[in-house]
Amino acid sequence: MNRRPRHLLRLFLLLVLATWAGLGWWHTHKPMPAGLDVATPWVAAGEIAFLADSTYTAPDGSRETDRAIFDEILRLIRGAERQVVLDMFLFNDFAGEAGGGHRQLSAELTDALVRRKRERPDLRVTFITDPINTVYGSQVATHLERLERAGVNVVVTDLDRLRASNPVWSGLWRLCCQWLDPGVGADWLPNPLDEGGTSPAAMMRLLNFKANHRKTFVADAGDRWVGLVTSANPHDASSRHDNVALRFAGSAAIDLLATEQAVAAMSGAPGVIDIPEGRALDADGKANGRIRILTESRVRDAAVELVDAAEAGDRLDMAMFYLAHRAVVDALLAAQRRGVRLRVLLDANRDAFGREKGGIPNRPVGMELHRAGVPVRWCHTEGEQCHSKFLLHRPAQGRATLLLGSANFTRRNIDNYNLETDVEWRAPADHPVMQEVAVHFRERWGNGEGNRHSLPFKAFADDSAWQYWRYRLMEASGLSTF
């Protein structure tokens, strides 16, 4: 090869690399679609209720599961007259290698919506979800098809509008492969989510590690609007997971509707959600406190502010499926040095629908906190996940604050890559529901009433430097699914 062709080849390769890097940078930093990344105004909180699903070992050695979250959602659907809006990440019966024996949540929710739509033909029902439920366009989602046939507005989130959480891959994917059709039936690659196969184009989309990870619900209930924010998915294989939810009524429910309207509009369905005119009648804020809705990076800001506000002697309790974000970890370490009474309950990150995981990120993060003197315990799981995500601040005097929702405290979840929704509620520390949350955490931390919910730190202690720096690289680069 003479000098000129070699020179042209080098120029071509440099152009490809520059384009790859440029696409990766742009899609990591591009503007967020309108209506995302918001903190709604504080409003009076009405009809607050805390709901929890728990799986634990009873004193006789049996495994027991208490469920409340989707029972409440199904009850609210049965009473809706005007509008129901759901935004749910996992909505399928995929089980992976987890086997059977799960509650059929996806079918129950589908049946309830179809039945109510049949009973009330004028009821407006919108179901927003993530393309993971069609394995990124390579499979037919039977539950979604049933809803569409019943007249439900089904909105599959347009993830291409979101920023790139994995820029190394996403830049290359934008350059070479984004136009490939996932193709239902082109299933000669193994399906990472369930039995059967999927297409190469669908696998390429999966590797972008993007998600509409929200779990929200809004419906009318008589003359008021009721909202619910949760960590739970209507996913059969997730039915034994530990999860939490906060239900509320009033203006905050309408604010929650507005945040979902933004997702629908971003995904090409701007008119499917109706926002009621005027403000809802709110309960007395002095009795029930104040509440607001947080999405995307506003969850991160609220979490760090909440930890930073804790003073010596205050109680700060956290339950988290994934804890990795350095700003949150650093805030916890600083709170420990200030004398805040911390307790951190983590999933050991060993179970994923029948597959065994390696403990990242929670085990290296747990070791970092433990070495600094932060009390850490692990959820006692046997195949299910400790999927709750909440932070509770109870000062020695004044108002307590609860932050709860879909967001794990990781870069991908709270740095404007995923779609996430949390709710932040402030009320007197002796409010009955705030006390209920405190009791829920205390029983899980201390194995109340002889039930085994959690294990001591030594059960999954991992002081591997390799694991720690592997977690740090994965968190910083976006080369991870957490």
N, C-alpha and C positions, 0 to 999 in steps of 0.2 A: 504494500500500500504506500503510495507516494505521500508527500507531506501535506498537500492540499486536502485530500479526503480525510486524513487523520485530523487535520485542523477543523474541518467541518463537522466531523463526528464529535470532537470535544465540545465545540460550540453547541451542537444539538443536545448533548448530554447536560451541559451546563444550563441550557434553556429549560430542559425538562426538570432538573433539580430545582431551579429557581421558581418555576411554575408550581411545582409540588410544595415547596416551602411557602410560597406566597398564598396558595390556596389554604394550606393548613393554618397559617397565621390569620388570614381574613375570616375564615369560618370559626375561629376561636374567639375573635374579637368583634365580629359584626354586630350592628345594633340589634337589640331584642325587639321582637314584634310588639306592637302596641298592646298595652293592657297586661303585659307580663311584668314580673319583678316588682310587685306592689306591696305596700303596707296600707291597709284601709284605715280610715279614722277610727279612733276609739269611740265605741258606742256603749250604751247601757246593755248589760247582759240580761237576758230573760230565759226562764225555764231551763236552767243549766242542769245537765245530767252527765255523769261519768259512766262509761260502759267499758267492760273489759272481758276478754276471752283469755282463759288460762288453762294450761295443761300441766299436771303435777302428779307426783306419786303420793297416794293416800297412805295413812298409817298401816293399812293391811297389805301394802305393796302393790296394789292395783294402780294403773294409770287412769286418771280421771280428767275430763275436759269440761269446763264450764264455758258456755257460750251466751253472749248477750247482744253483740253488735249487729249482726245481720237479722237477728230476731226483731230488733227495733226498726231497722230499715224496712223489713217486710211489713211490719205493722203500719208504718207511716205510708207505705205505698197503698195499702188497702183502704186508707182513708182519704187519699188525694182526690181532689175534684178539678183542679185547674192546671197544675203543671208539676212534673217531676223531672229533675235533672240529676244525672249521675255522671261522675267522671271516675273510672276505675281502671287501674293499671292492668292487673291480671284478671281476666274474665274467660275462663276456659276449664276444661276437665283434664288437661294434661297432667299426668302424674310422674313422668320421667321413670325413674327406677324405684319410686316410693311405694308402688303397689296400690292395693285398694283399701277399702275400709274407711274412706273419708266421707264427710258430709258433702252431698252434691249441691254445693252452694251455687254454682253457675246455673244449673237447671232450676233450682228453687227461685232464684232471682228472675230468670227468664220467664218462668211460669207466672210469677206474681205480676210482672209488668204486662205480659200479654193478657192475663185475665182482667187486670184493672182497665187496660185500654179497651177491651171488649165491653166491659161494664159501662165505661164512660168514654164513648167515642170522641168526644170533644176534648178530652184530657190531652194536654201537650206533654209528650214524653221525649226526652233527649238523653241519649246514652253516648258519652264520649269515652273513647278507650285508646289503647296503644296498639300499634301494628304487630306487636309481639304475639297477639292472639290469633293472627293469621300467619304466624311465622314469617312476617314481613312480606306478605302477599303470595306466599307459596302454597298455602292451604286454605280450604274453605272453612270459615268459622260458623258452625251450625247454629250456635246461640245467637250470633249477630244476624244471621239470615232470618231466623224466626222472629226476631224483634222487628226487622225491616218489613217483613210480610204483614206484621200486625199493625203497622203504621207508626212505629217508633222512629224518630230521627236518630240514625246511627252515624256518629262522626268518628272516623279513624284519624287520629292526630297526624298532621303533616310534620314529621320530625325533621325534614330537610330545612325547615325554617329556623330550627334551633341552632345554637352554637355547637361547635365540635368539641366534645369532651376528650376525644382521642385524635389529636391533630396529626400525629404521625401517619395513621392509617387513613383518616378522613381526607387529607390532602391528596393522597394517591388515589383514593376512591373517586373523588371529584374529578380527577384528571383522566381516569381511564374507564370507570365502570358504572357511574351513577345512572346512566341511561339504560342499563340492562334490565329487562323485564324479569321479575322474580319467577313468574310463570307457574301457575297452579298445575301440578302434575309433573313438573321437571324436578323429581325428588330423588336423584341418585346419590345425594350426600346424606349422611346420618343427621337426623333431627336432634339438636342438642337439648330440646325441651320435652320430647316425648318419643314414643315409638314411631317407626316409619322414617321417611326421609324428607329432605328439603332441597332447594335448588342452590347452585353456586351463587347466584345473584342475591338470594335471600341471606345467605351466610355473610356475604360482603356487607350487606346493610346492617346485620347484627353487630359486626365488628366495629361499627361507629360508636357503640355503647351509648346510644341516646335513648331517652325514655320519657314518655308522659307518665310519671310515677305518682300522680295525684290519686287520692281516694276521698272523694267528697260526695255529698248527697244533699239535695234541697227539695222540699215539697211544701205545698200548702197544707195547712191543718186547721180547718175552720176559717176564722178570720185572720189568721196569722201565718207567717212563713217560718218553717223550721229548717235549720241547717245541721249537718253532721260532718265532722272532719275526723278521719280515722287513719290508722296504720294498716287496716285489714283489707284484704283483697277477696272478691267473690270467686275464689279459685279453689277447686275441690281439694287439691293436695296441700293447700294452705289452711285447711279448716281446723287443724289441731294446733296451729301456731298461737303463741301469746300475742295479743294485740290490745290496743286501747282506742277509745273514741270519746269525743266530747260533742254532746248535742246541745243546741241552743236555739232560741227563737228571737224574732225581732229584726232590727235593721241589719245586724251582722249576717243574717241569712240572705238578705237581699244583696249585701256586699259580696257574699260568696257567689251568688248567681252572676254578678258582674265579672268576677274573675274567670268564671267558666265561659261566659260569653266571649271573652277575649281568645280563649283556646279554640272555640268553635269558629270564630271569624278567621283566625290564623290558618285554620284547616279547610277553608273554603265554604263554610256554612254560617254566614254572619247573621241570618235571621231566625235561627231555630230556637233560640232562647228568648223568652219574653221577660223583660225587667219591669216589675210592677211600678206604677207611677207613685210618687210621694214616698214618704218614709213610713216604716211600720211603727205601730204603737209599741213602745219599749217599756219594760218593767223598770221599777225604781232602781237606778244604778247604785244607790247607797246600800241597798240590801244585797244585790247580786253582783256588784262590781261592774267592771268595764271589760270589753272584749274587742278584738280586732282580728282580721284575716291577714296572713302573711304568705307570700309566694316567693319561690326561688331564693335569691340571695338575701332577701329581707328576713328569711328564717335564720340565716347565719348571723346577721347583724343583731337580731333580737336575742339569740342564744348567747353571743359574746357579751352583750350588754347586761343580760340577766346574771351571768356568772360574775362579771366585773362588779355588779352592784352588791353582791353578797359581802357582808362584813363579818368580822370575827364573832363567832357564836351563832351565826345564822346556820340553818340547815339547808343543804343543797343536795337533792337526790336526782340521779339520772338513771334511766333505763334505756338502752340503745342497742339496736341490732348491729349497726356498723358505726364505730367511732374512729375517725382517722384525720379529720380536718385539723391542721396545725394551729389555727387561730383558736379553736375551741379547746384543744389539748393544752395549749399554753395558758389559756385563761383558767382552766382547772388547776394547773400547777401553781399559778399565781394565787388563786383562791386558797389552796392548801397552805401556802406560806403565810397568808393573812390570818389564818386561824378559822376559816370557814369549816363547818362540820360536813364533810363530803361523804357521800356513798355512791358508788358507780356500779351498776348491775349490767353486765354485758353478756351477749350471746358468745359462745366459744368459737363460733364460725367453723363448725365441723360438719354440719348437715346441710345438704341441698337437694331435697327431693330424692333421697336414696343414694346420692353420691356423697363421698367424703371430701370435705374441703381441708385446707391446710392451716386454718386458724388465723389467716390474714384478713383484716388488719387488727382485730381486737386483741389477739394474744400479745403481739409486741407492744401495742399501745397500753394494754393492761399492765404489762411489766414496767413500762415507763412510769405510769401512775403509781404503781405499787412501790417502786423504789423511792419515789418522792414522799411516801407516807400516806397516799390516798387509799382508803379502804375500797377494795375491788372484790366482787364476787361474780361467779358465773351462773347463768341460768342452767338448771338441771334439765336437759333435753334428751329425748330418746327418739330421734328421727325428725321431730318437729323443730321449729325455729323460735327463738325468743325475739319476736318481730316487733315488739313495742318500741316506741320512740317518744320519750317525753322527758321533760326537765321540770322539776318542782323546786321553787325557792320559797322557804318559810323563814322570814326574819324573826328575831327575838321579839320585836315589836313592829306593828304595822301590817301592811297587806301582803298576802302571799301571791305568787305568780306561777301559773302553769303554762308551759309551752308544749304543744302536742300535735302530732300529725303524721304525714307521710315521709318526712325528710329524715334520712340518716345524716349524721354529721360527718360528711365526707366532701371532698372537693367536687366530685361529680354531682352530688345532690344539692349543694347549697352555694355553688359558685356560678349560677346561671347557665348550667348545662342541661340538667333535667328540668322538667316541670314538676313542681312540688307545692303542696299546700299544708300549712300549719295554722293553728289557732292559738292566740295568746290571751289568757284570761287572768285578770287581777281582781281579787276579792279579799274580804277579811279572812285572816288565817283560821278563824273559827267557823267559817261558812260550812254547812254540813257537807257539801259536795267537795270542797277543798279538803276537809277532814277525811272524806271517803278516799280520795286519791292518796293521801298520806298513809292511810291504813292499808290500802292496796300495796303500796311499795313496801311498807314495813313487814307485811306478811310474806311477801315474796323474798325479801332480804333475810328475814329471820326464821323462815319456815314455820309460820304460825299454825297453831292447832294440829301440830304433828305432821302436816303435809310437807313434802319436800319439793320446794320450788327452786332452790339455789344451792350451789356448792362453794366451798371455800376457795380462795385464790389458788392454793397449791394444786388443786385438781387439774388445772390447765396452764400452770405457770410455764412460760417459755422465755428463756433468757438468751435465745440464739441471736447473735449479731447479724447473721445472714438474713434471718427472718425480718429483723427490724429494718435493715437497709433495703431489703427487697420491698417491704411495705412503703418506705419513704419514696423509693423510685417509682413504684406503681401509682402512688397517690399524686406525685408531682407531675408525672408525664401523661396521665390519663390512660395508661396501658393496663387497665383493670376494669372489672365489672362492678366494683363496689363504689 
